[in-house]
Every structure is written in C-alpha cells, then in structure tokens.
Amino acid sequence: MAGKAVCDFTVGVLPAPEEAVALYRAAQWWGNDDDFATMQKMLENSFAVACARCDGKLAGMMRAISDGVSDAYMLDLVVAPEYRRRGAFSFLYRKVREMA
C-alpha cells in the first residue's frame, strides 16, 4: 500500500451491514451465502461495536455482548488483511473493553 493510510476509530456507530459483510468476506470469515439481514441483527444486538476506518474503508471491527453489569464477552475481532499488523486490533480491543 503506497503512502500512509488515514485511519479513524468509532465506538457505537454501526457500519452498514453491506460494509461489515464485505469485511468478513475479505478476512475469509463468511462465505457468499451469508446475508446482510443476519449481519444487521448481529450488529443491532451487540452491546458495543468498535470500527476502524482507513481511507474511508471499514478496515476492522469488534463486537461485545454484555449483561451491562458485570460480564462482557468480546466477539468477532476482524481486520481486513491489508490493514493487519498496524495496531487496529489493540485499539479496537481497548475501546470495546472500555464500554463493556
């Protein structure tokens, strides 16, 4: 990748299900038969969602489920192959942990 990517991070702003499915497919987590409606439900029912966007593209995402009191579980930390080893995992994990 030429030049340095411009990245920003959000917590609590859900990506479009089409973006999330494209990310999961790029990371080889989903096949072509996985649908947008399932992803939409996954996103809406998460306690927290953190996203990394680089150059306007959804580059990584992590979800958490929680009872909101004492327990939380980190789920689906996925980073697009071209953005791995750039600190996205650490940032996403910290941000979701802070919310859960």
Summary of the structure (lengths in Angstrom):
residues: 100
radius of gyration: 13.2
end to end distance: 33.8
largest distance: 44.6
contacts: 285
relative contact order: 0.23
helix: 34%
strand: 30%
